[in-house]
Each structure stands twice: as structure tokens, then as C-alpha cells.
Amino acid sequence: MLKLATLAAVSGLALFAASTSSAETVLIENAHIYSEGSAGDLARGAILVRDGKIAAIGPEVKAPPGVKRLDVGGRIVTPGLIVTGAGVGLDEIEQVSPTQDSGVEAGPLSAGLDLQYGLNPDSTVIPILRLTGATSAVAEPTLARTKAETHPQLFLGQAAGVSLGGQADMLIKSKIAMGLVGGEQGAALAGGSRAAFLVELKAQLDEARAYAKARKGFSDSQALGLTRADLEALIPVVEGREPLYVAVHRAADIRQMLKFAQDEHLKLILAGAEEGWRVAHEIAAANVPVVIDGDEDLPSSFEALGSTLENAARLQAAGVKVSLHGPGLLTGGKTIRLAAGRAVAYGLPWGEALAAITINPARAFGLAGEVGSLEVGKSADIVVWDGDPLDTQGAPYVVLIKGERQALTSRQTALRDRYLKPDNGLPPQYRQ
């Protein structure tokens, strides 16, 4: 009887996956739910999806008459994963400049770069990420400049929160963080010294404050190399409404940035932080979230000599909210799962690892009102897993974004299927 029940559940799941292609009212039941929200973890629970939103969640949920029921047979159900650390929807092919829109190589613009205007919902990278269980991403600005110019261009631009559902308007929220590189790269942009970097950074923020007080009478500044668009973009930063997202690595630089943010009354998110574990309690005391590369285990530079795979576990144990990202754009979703699973192997609790790729980045970047957890009123970004979400041998079986089932296909899977069974032993191009 158990085998028959399991077969029935699998058949129902397959029927749902084959038939549902638009947002409708669905009851996902008999699910092992990790909500990452107020509902907690439910060994057996249900989720009601209506109009692209989560309408109800709990151990027992009443189904409206005529609702489509999806029995997932005890499978794990989680929020969709959030990809960070890449130019999702902006960058297509590494090392091919015309396909990359996440940073500027030259010109006067720095802080004013707004990534929302470069998003491409037809990016071939997006279906690849969906295959890994990713449903949203933080599209981040990247450093494209290679050396200091006449005026230091320290800021990278403004990140955006994006949905991976393939809809024309993929933007969840714009201007969610202001990118900045510190450490060795920041020093290079400021002329070659970390000391120069912090002095220049303070001067540019002070100019933004002055501009905010007298917009109309403010003359274009050439001394610091900031355009009006840059100054406008920095106002939410200096007012503490938009976080400064700083890539910084060694312990001494992290301390400097924590003190700088406190003195300047700035919100801060740290990126990289390979030596964060050495100053974990200071980061926790400042209530600053971090986004780390879970693959960093060796000193790739002099500023990351303390790299260790235990970084995430040590930071979390000290009370730091940790988010994880993987190193590659094309494999971003899979590599964050791999990074999360590896972090578990090196001491991070399983639940905290799942939070590090769902609710933690959502909270850090101000997206938690829409994504990152399974809660009433939030977007129905839901993944039914065939296996452990943090084990790359498992895979998503059903992915919903805004209540719509996503085709688990990509250009790569289409090419695989095309050549898997060639006609007469040859690909179609060889037919006469």
C-alpha cells in the first residue's frame, strides 16, 4: 500500500509538472516544509498558492472548492534560492565585453550606474539558474575599471533585486545596495594606498551630503570627479537608507570599514570577508551581514591569507548573518548549493546553510518583504526538491515563481536532447 501511495503521489506530481504553466490556485500538501519564516519547519504541512502569492501555510490548510491539489509525497519544499555574487540578467559571456553590462570600464559615471536599466529577461543564463532551484537574484555591479583615472571612481553602481521567472519586468526592487571595492582593488583605484582610499571615500560622501543640502545651487564638481547622477545616487547611502556593499577581505580592512561605517552613520554589507572569522565578534556587534564565497579555502592573495572553509561556521557561531555565493555566473545556483553543503561539512548547521541562500540575502538586501521565505502575502517562489537541497546529487522537481510553474529546461538541455537520439546515427545537419 505504501508503494502504491508513493506511486500515486509521484504520478500526481508529474501531472502537475506537465500541465501547469500559469499562475493558478494550487494546494501543495504532504510536504516537508522549511519555510524560513514564522511557520518554521513542518514535517508535514501544506501551502496554498493563489494569484501568484502564498495565501496560507501550516500543518493543515483548507482547500477551496475545485482547487488543484499537489501531493508531493513528503518531499522537501523550500523557498526558491537567491543567487548573489554575479551580474544575473546583465552578463552573458565572460571575457566578451559587449555581452557584459554589470560595470563600466571608463567614463565619468560611478555611483550613478543603475543596473535596473541593463536587465535582459531573455538572458540564456536565467534558465540555467532555474534548473538549480534559483528563483531570484541580486544583480550586482562589478569592477570593470583596471586602473585609477584622473579622478578616482571608487563606486561600482547600484545593485538590483531580480526575479528569474522570465517575465518582461524582472525587477523586484532597484537600488538595493551601492557597490564599492575596498582592500587592494580600492587602494589601486585611489592611487595605490588604502589610506588614500578611505580619505577619498570620506571626501566623496561629504560632497554628496553637501549636494543633498543645496541641490539647486550646487555647481558640477570636477575636484572629486562625481557627476550629478553620482551625487543623487549617494544621497540614500549617506542618509543610511541604502547599504554600502563593500568587497573587503583582510581582518584589518574589515575593522577599518566597520569603524568607518560607524563614524559616517552608514548601513553596511560586507562582501568577500575571507578573514571575517578573525573579527567575527566585531562584525556581529556592528550587526553587519556578510556575503562570502563558500569556495574560498586557500590564500588567493596577500589580503586573504586567512581563508578557510570554516569561515561561514565561525561567523555564524559568533552571531553574524551569513549569505553564501558561488564563483560562477553560469553555475551560480548549483555552486551556492554546493557551497552551502560544504559549509555544513565544515560546521555550519544545515538550517543556517539553507538560510544563507534564501532568507539571509533577502534580508541583507531589503528583499525579505517579497522573497526569501514561505510566508502569507509573499511571492509564491517555491521549490519542491527531489532529494536534499544542499546535495547537488538531488535536483528541483517542481519550481514555481510567482505561482507559475517553470520549465526545467535550458539551451543546454535542448542541445543535449537534440543530439541524444540523432536520425540515422547522424545529427540533423548531416541529412541529405
N, C-alpha and C positions, 0 to 999 in steps of 0.2 A: 504493500500500500504506500509506503514511504517513497519507493522508486517511482510509482505511478504519479504520486503527488508532485514529485520533483520534475518529472517529465511534463506534467501539465503546466507547472509554473514556467518552465523553460519555453514551452510552446507559446504560452500567453505573452511572454517577454519578446519572443521572436516576432509574433504577430503585431505587437505594438511597434516594434522597431521597423517593421516593414510597412506599416500603414499610416503612422502618424507623421505628418510633415508640416503641420502648422499648429499654432497655439490653440489648445482646447482644454476643456475641463477634464482632468485626469486625477485619479486617486492611486498613488503609489503605496502599496501595502505589503505587509510581511517583510519589512525592510529592517536591516540592522543599521540604524541611523547615527552618524556622527555629525551633529548639527552645527557645532562650533558656535552655538548661540544659547539662548536661555532654555531651550528644550533639552539641552545636554545630550548625553549618549543614550540611545534607546535600543535595547537588544531586539525588541520587536515594536515597530511603530509604523506610522503612515503619514503621508504628505499629500495634501490636496492642492492641486495646481489649477488656477483659474485666471484667465486673461493675462497670462504671462507672469503672474505673481504667485507667491506662496500664500494660499488662503487659510490653511490650517496645517498644524503639525502636532503630533502627540502619539501616545501609546494606542489611542483609539480615536479615529476621526470618522464622523458620519459622512457617508457619501450621498450627494444629492441624487435624485431620481435620474436614471439614464446616464450617469457618469461613466466614463471608460475606466475600468479597474485594471491595474497592473500589479499582479502578484510577482514580486521579484525573488521569491523563494529564499528569503533570509540573507540575500546578498548585501554587501556593504554599500551604503548610499552616503555620499558626502556633498558638500558644496563643490562647485567647479573650482579648479585650481587657478591661481593667479600667477601669471608669468611676470617676473621683474628682471631687470638687468639687460634689456635688449630693446632695440628700436622696432618693436612689433607694429606692423602696418606702415612702416616707414622705410625700412631697409630690406632689400631683396637678395642681392648677391654681394658677398664680402669681396673687397678689393675692386669692385666695379663702381666707381664714384657716381655715375648717372643714376644708379639704382638705389642710392643711399640719401635719405632726406632727414636723418636724425641729427645732423650737425652742419655747421658752416665752416668752410676751410679758410675763408678770407672775408673782408668787408667790415663795415662798422658795427653790424648788429651782434649783440651778445645776449644779454638778459632778455631782450625783446623777442628772441626767437620763440615762436609759439607753435609747438608741434601739431596742434589740432588741425592746422591748415595743410599739412602734408600727408594726412592719413589716406590710405588706399584700402578700402574694404575688399578689393579683389586680389590682394596680395596672395601669392601662392604659398606663402609661409603659414598663413592662418589655418587652412585645413590640416596642415601637418600638426600644428599645436593642438587642434581639437582632438586629433587622434590620440593624444596623450592625456586627455581629460581636462585640458585647459579651456576655460570659458571666458576669461577676461585677462587683461594685461595692463601693466604700467609701461606706456611707450616713453622711453627715456631719451633725453638728449645725450649725445656722445661728443667726445673731444675730437674734432676733425683738424684743428689747427696744430701745426707741428712745432712752431717756434713763436717767440714773442714778436709782436709788431711794434709800431711806433708808440701806440698806446696799448697797455695790457688789456686783453679781452679775457677776463677771468671767468665770466659766467657762461654756461653752456646753453641756457634757454629753459623753457618751461615744459615739464612733463605733462602727459595726458593719460587719463584712465580710459581704456577702450574695451568694448565688447567684441567677442570673437564669433558672433553669430552670423556674420556675413551680410548683415543689414546695411543699407546705404549709409545711414547715420550710425556709425560705430562708436561715436563718442559718448562715454559715460559722464565724464567731467573733465574740463580743461584746467590748465594752470594749477595742477595739484602739488607741484614742487618746483623749486628753482635749482637747476643743476649747477654744480661747482666742483672743480677738481682741486684738491689740496696736495700736500706732500711734494714729491719730486716733480710731478707734472705741473702743479700750481706754481712751484718755485720757478720752473722754466718759463712759464707764461709771464711771470712778473719780473723776469730779467735774470733769474738764476739763484735766488735766495729765498728760503722760507720766510725769513724776516721781512723781506720786501713784499712777499705775497700778503701777509697779514696787514701790513701798513697800507698797501694799495687797496686791499679789500675793505678796510675800515673807511678809507677816503671815499671810495665809490658808494658805500652805503650812506655815508654822511651827505654826499651830494644828492642822493635820492631823497633823503629826509628834507634837505633844503628845497628841492624841487617840489615836494609834496606841499610845502607851506606857501609857495608862491609860484604856481604853475604859469600864470599869465605873464608875470614879469620876468620869468626865468629865461635867460639867453642860452642858446645852444653852447654847451661846454666842449671845448677842444682839449682842455688840460687833462681830463681823465678819460677821454675817448668814449663817453657814453652818449648815445642818441636819446632823443625824447622817448622813443619807443622803449629803450632800455630802462630809462628812469621811471616811466609809467609801470613797467613790469616789476620793478623793485619795490614799489610802494607797499604792496601787500606783504613783502618779505620783511621790510624794516618795521612794519606795524605788527608783526607777529602773527599774521593771518595765513601766510603761506610758508611752508617749511623750506629751509635751505637744505638741499640734498647734496651732501659733501662726500666725495670719494677721498678717503684718508686711511692710512694703513698702519704706520708705526705707532707705538704707545705714546711717545712724546707728542706727536702731531695730534693724536686724538685728545690728549689733555688740553693742548692749546686751543683746539676747536671748541671743546666743552666750555672752557673759560671765556673764549671769545663770544660764544653764543649767549652765555650768561650776562656778560658785560654789555652786550649790544641788544639784549632782550629779544633774541631770535628763537624761533622754533627750529629744531634741527633733526635731520635724519642722517645717520652715518652709513656710508656705503663702503664695502671692502672690509675695513677694520680687521685685517688678518691678525693683528696683535691686540685686538679688543679684549681678549681674555685676561690680558695683563692689567687692564684698568677696568675690569667688568663692574666692580662695585661703584666706581665713579660714574660710569655710564648709566647704571641703574639709578643712582642717586639723582642724576640730572633728568631722569625719565625720558631718555632719548632712545628711540628704536634704532635697530641696525639691520641692514640688508647685506648679508655676506654670501660669498661664493663658497658653496659647500664642498668644492673640489680642491680648495687651496690647502695643500698639505706640505708643500716644500717652499723654501725661501726663493721666490722668483726674482727678488730684488733686495737691495740693502735695507729698504724700508719694510720688508715683510719677513725678516729673519725668524720671527716667532710664529710662523704659520703652523697650524696644527688642525687635524680633523676633529679634535676635541673642542675647537673654538665655540661652536654652537652650544654644546652641552654646558661648557663652563660659563658662557654668557647667560644662558637661561637659568642656571643654578643661582646666579647672582641676582636674578630678577629682571634681566634685560629682555625686552620683547624682540625676538629674533625672526627675521624673514630670510628665506633661502632663495638663491637663484643659481641657475646652471650657466656654464660658459658659452653655450652656443645658441644662435638665433633659431636655426632650423630644428634643433632638438631641444629647445628650451623647456617644453613641458615635460618631456621624458627625463631630461637631466635634472630638473628640480625634484622629480620623484626619486631619482637615483641619489641625489644629494641628501634628500630627507631621509631615505632609507639608510644611507651610510652614516648620517648623523646619529640615527638610532643605534647603530652598531657601535658608535663611539660615545654613547652615554646619554643622548638626548631622549627623553621619554617619547613613546610613539605618538601620544596625543599632542605633545608640543611640536613634534615634527610636522604633523598634519596642519596644525595651526600656523606653522611657519610658511606654508604655501597656500593658505586660504585667508583666515581672518586677520592674521598679523599684518600682512602687507595691505589689506583693505583698511585697517585702522591707521596704519602709519601714513597712508596717502589720502586719507579722508574719503574713502570709498565705501566705508562699512555700512552706510545707510542704504546701499543698493546691492552690494555683492559681498562675498566672503563667508557667509553663514546662511543656514537654512532657518529663516525666521519669517513670521507672518508679515506681509507687506513688501518683502524684498523680491528682487528678480528671481524667477524660478530657474536659476542656473544650477542644475542638479546632475550628478554623475552616478550611475549605477555601475558598480565595478564587478568584473569577473575576476576576483582574486583580491589580493591586498593592494590598496592604492599606492603603498610605498615600496612595492616589489615590482620591478619592471617586467617580470615574467607574467604578471597579471595585466589586464587592459580594461579600459572602459567598454561596457557593453551597450549602454544607452546614455547619450549625452543630451540634456535639454539646456537650451539657452533662451531665456525669456519665455520659457514654456514650450518652445519649438524643438522638436527632435532634429538633431544634426546628423547629416550623412557622414558616417565614419569612413570617408574616402578622401583621397588627395590626388594630385597629379602623379605622384609616385606610385600609389596603389593602382591607378588607372593604367599606367605603363606596365606595371607588373602583370596585371590581368590580361593586358593586350598581347603580351608576348609569352604568357604562360602556356597557352594552347594554340600555337601557330597553325594556320591552314597548311596541310600537306607538308608539315615539318618545317615550313619557312614563314617568316613574318610577312604581313600583307604587302610590304613594298616589293617583294620578290615575285608576286603573282603576275602572270603574263596577261 
